[in-house]
């Protein structure tokens, strides 16, 4: 792997040249602040205050249910998951207990069971949908796209099983996070 001339002194790491890192190398080394898509490192936009608050609200309501019922583990935005030929870092992700037999010191070589993406102001709608479909194609059982502007959660179970929940609805974990439910409006408070 060759390195660019510059490096980020705040992170004290060198950033590889585009196309010079394999998927396996990215999982092994996990370059902070980047996702890996089609051989390229894609910088992740910094989260806004609203984005961060919504992500924490999701964790606030989802994590106690997962923990108390010993369903698996919840992961924050800086955790890498192999999603087909990509390495993505969803804002929040869940993996069921029976799938947790992987090395804890590397990015996860499997897709999450539930991937949650909070839409950022810089996100392009078609890329967000493309990401949801990539998760599903790789084996993710459910994707939540959380939109801070419309205050909705769009749940993708497949390319054709898509439902949008508004502030008046209750979001459930269905068969992916059994027994979980939360009023959508709480995620946006």
C-alpha positions in Angstrom: 0.0 0.0 0.0 1.4 3.4 -1.0 0.8 6.5 1.1 0.0 10.1 0.1 2.6 12.7 0.9 0.4 14.4 3.4 -1.0 13.0 6.6 -3.5 14.2 9.1 -1.6 15.3 12.3 -4.8 15.2 14.3 -5.3 11.5 13.6 -1.5 10.8 13.3 -2.2 8.4 10.4 -1.4 8.5 6.7 -4.3 8.3 4.3 -3.8 5.7 1.5 -4.1 6.8 -2.1 -7.5 6.1 -3.7 -7.6 2.5 -5.1 -4.5 1.5 -3.1 -6.2 -0.3 -0.3 -8.1 -3.5 -0.5 -11.4 -4.3 1.3 -9.5 -6.7 3.6 -6.8 -4.0 4.4 -9.5 -1.5 5.2 -11.2 -3.9 7.6 -7.9 -4.7 9.2 -6.8 -1.1 9.6 -10.1 0.8 9.6 -9.2 4.4 8.5 -11.2 6.6 10.9 -13.6 9.1 9.2 -13.9 7.1 6.0 -16.0 4.4 4.4 -14.7 2.1 1.7 -16.8 1.9 -1.5 -15.6 0.2 -4.8 -11.9 0.5 -3.9 -12.1 4.1 -2.8 -12.0 5.8 0.6 -15.0 8.0 0.9 -14.8 10.7 3.6 -17.7 10.8 6.0 -19.2 14.2 6.7 -18.9 15.5 10.2 -22.2 15.0 12.1 -24.3 18.1 12.9 -25.6 18.7 16.4 -29.1 17.6 15.3 -27.6 14.5 13.7 -25.7 13.6 16.9 -28.8 14.2 19.1 -31.0 11.9 17.0 -28.3 9.2 16.9 -28.1 9.4 20.7 -31.9 9.3 21.0 -32.0 6.1 18.9 -29.3 4.5 21.2 -31.1 5.8 24.3 -34.3 3.9 23.4 -32.9 0.9 21.5 -29.9 -0.1 23.7 -31.7 -0.8 27.0 -34.2 -3.1 25.2 -31.4 -5.0 23.5 -29.3 -5.3 26.7 -32.1 -6.3 29.0 -33.3 -9.0 26.6 -29.8 -10.2 25.7 -30.6 -9.8 22.0 -27.2 -8.8 20.8 -25.1 -5.7 20.6 -25.6 -2.1 19.4 -22.8 -0.2 17.8 -22.1 3.5 17.2 -21.2 5.4 14.0 -17.5 4.7 14.1 -17.9 0.9 13.8 -17.1 -0.7 10.4 -19.1 -3.4 8.8 -18.4 -5.4 5.6 -21.4 -4.8 3.3 -20.8 -6.7 0.1 -17.7 -5.1 -1.5 -18.0 -2.1 0.8 -17.1 -1.2 4.3 -19.8 1.1 5.8 -20.2 2.8 9.1 -23.9 3.2 9.9 -24.9 5.8 12.5 -26.2 3.0 14.7 -26.1 -0.7 14.0 -27.4 -3.9 15.7 -26.0 -7.5 15.5 -27.9 -10.4 17.0 -26.2 -12.5 19.6 -25.9 -15.6 17.5 -23.8 -13.7 14.9 -21.2 -12.2 17.4 -18.5 -14.8 17.0 -16.1 -12.5 15.2 -12.7 -10.8 16.1 -13.5 -7.9 18.4 -10.3 -6.0 17.5 -11.2 -5.4 13.8 -14.0 -4.1 11.7 -16.9 -6.5 11.5 -16.5 -8.8 8.4 -20.3 -9.2 8.3 -23.2 -6.8 7.7 -25.4 -5.7 10.6 -28.8 -7.2 11.2 -30.2 -3.6 11.5 -28.5 -0.6 10.0 -29.7 2.9 10.9 -28.7 5.9 8.9 -29.5 9.4 10.0 -29.8 11.7 6.9 -27.3 14.6 7.0 -27.8 17.9 5.2 -25.0 17.0 2.8 -26.5 13.6 1.9 -27.8 13.0 -1.6 -31.2 11.2 -1.6 -30.2 8.7 -4.3 -27.0 7.8 -2.4 -28.9 7.2 0.8 -31.3 4.9 -0.9 -28.4 3.2 -2.7 -26.8 2.6 0.7 -30.0 1.1 2.1 -30.2 -1.3 -0.9 -26.5 -2.2 -0.5 -27.1 -3.2 3.1 -30.1 -5.4 2.1 -28.2 -7.0 -0.8 -25.4 -7.9 1.6 -27.8 -9.6 4.1 -28.8 -6.8 6.5 -32.4 -7.7 7.6 -33.7 -4.2 8.1 -32.5 -0.6 7.4 -34.0 2.5 9.1 -33.4 5.8 7.2 -34.1 8.5 9.7 -34.9 11.9 8.2 -34.5 14.9 10.6 -36.2 17.3 8.2 -39.4 15.4 7.6 -39.1 13.7 11.1 -39.8 10.3 9.5 -38.3 6.9 9.6 -38.4 4.9 6.4 -38.0 1.2 7.1 -36.5 -1.0 4.3 -37.0 -4.8 4.6 -36.5 -5.4 0.9 -36.6 -3.4 -2.4 -40.4 -3.7 -2.3 -41.1 -3.8 1.4 -40.7 -0.2 2.4 -42.7 1.7 5.0 -42.5 5.3 6.2 -43.4 6.1 9.8 -44.3 9.7 10.9 -44.2 11.4 14.3 -47.7 10.0 14.9 -46.5 6.4 14.5 -44.8 3.8 16.6 -41.6 2.2 15.3 -41.0 -1.5 16.1 -38.1 -3.8 15.8 -40.3 -6.4 14.1 -38.5 -9.7 13.8 -35.0 -8.1 13.9 -35.2 -6.6 17.4 -38.2 -8.5 18.8 -40.3 -6.7 21.3 -38.8 -3.2 20.7 -41.2 -0.3 20.1 -40.8 3.5 20.4 -42.9 6.4 19.3 -41.2 8.0 16.3 -41.6 11.5 17.8 -39.2 10.6 20.7 -36.3 10.1 18.2 -36.5 13.8 17.2 -36.8 15.4 20.6 
